């Protein structure tokens, strides 16, 4: 699925170092979390903080969670308890 995502920097409580394409945070789906992979669709290798990117989002357990995500859904991404990014699904 395709999404628009913005990564948070340390001043917003996010990551200390910019993530690279292929980063694997967890995504919150209601009261559950699952692993995913975020890859740039724009050829970007390193994501800058506080800038929106078009990305491909791949869930690690699509059979269990894919049906819970829909176009226009808001997304929150975490590394441990720290929210590191947020975004929105633009296409399933």
VENNORTA-V868701 format. One record per residue. N is the residue number from 0. BURIAL is b if it has 9 or more other C-alpha atoms within 8 Angstrom, else e. Layout:
BEGIN
N/BURIAL
N/BURIAL
END
This chain:
BEGIN
0/b
1/b
2/b
3/b
4/b
5/b
6/b
7/b
8/b
9/e
10/e
11/e
12/b
13/b
14/b
15/e
16/e
17/b
18/b
19/e
20/b
21/e
22/b
23/e
24/b
25/b
26/b
27/b
28/b
29/e
30/e
31/e
32/b
33/b
34/b
35/b
36/b
37/b
38/b
39/b
40/e
41/e
42/e
43/e
44/e
45/e
46/b
47/e
48/b
49/e
50/e
51/e
52/b
53/b
54/b
55/b
56/b
57/b
58/b
59/e
60/b
61/b
62/e
63/e
64/b
65/b
66/e
67/e
68/b
69/b
70/b
71/e
72/e
73/e
74/b
75/b
76/b
77/b
78/b
79/e
80/e
81/e
82/b
83/b
84/b
85/b
86/b
87/b
88/b
89/b
90/b
91/e
END
